[in-house]
């Protein structure tokens, strides 16, 4: 009978240990879940910012092309003006 009581006590202790370990595992899973949510949010923010940077780069490229076009037009105007003014002589 004493042996049965001893085994019952050991079983109760083992069950308590298992429950404690299960609680620790549940806490770890909750921590992992929270970390994954934070990473998901951070990834979404990064993706949004990358899209903004890509849009800004496209706009910058377009503006640079516009500036090059304006510079070419100014050069053509300057060449035309130079040709027209070349007919005049100064003393």
Rosetta blueprint (number, residue, H / E / L):
1 X L
2 X H
3 X H
4 X H
5 X H
6 X H
7 X H
8 X H
9 X H
10 X H
11 X H
12 X H
13 X H
14 X H
15 X H
16 X H
17 X H
18 X H
19 X H
20 X H
21 X H
22 X H
23 X H
24 X H
25 X H
26 X H
27 X H
28 X H
29 X H
30 X H
31 X H
32 X H
33 X H
34 X H
35 X H
36 X H
37 X H
38 X H
39 X H
40 X H
41 X H
42 X H
43 X H
44 X H
45 X H
46 X H
47 X H
48 X H
49 X H
50 X H
51 X H
52 X H
53 X H
54 X H
55 X H
56 X H
57 X H
58 X H
59 X H
60 X H
61 X H
62 X H
63 X H
64 X H
65 X H
66 X H
67 X H
68 X H
69 X H
70 X H
71 X H
72 X H
73 X H
74 X H
75 X H
76 X H
77 X H
78 X H
79 X H
80 X H
81 X H
82 X H
83 X H
84 X H
85 X H
86 X L
87 X L
88 X L
89 X L
90 X L
91 X L
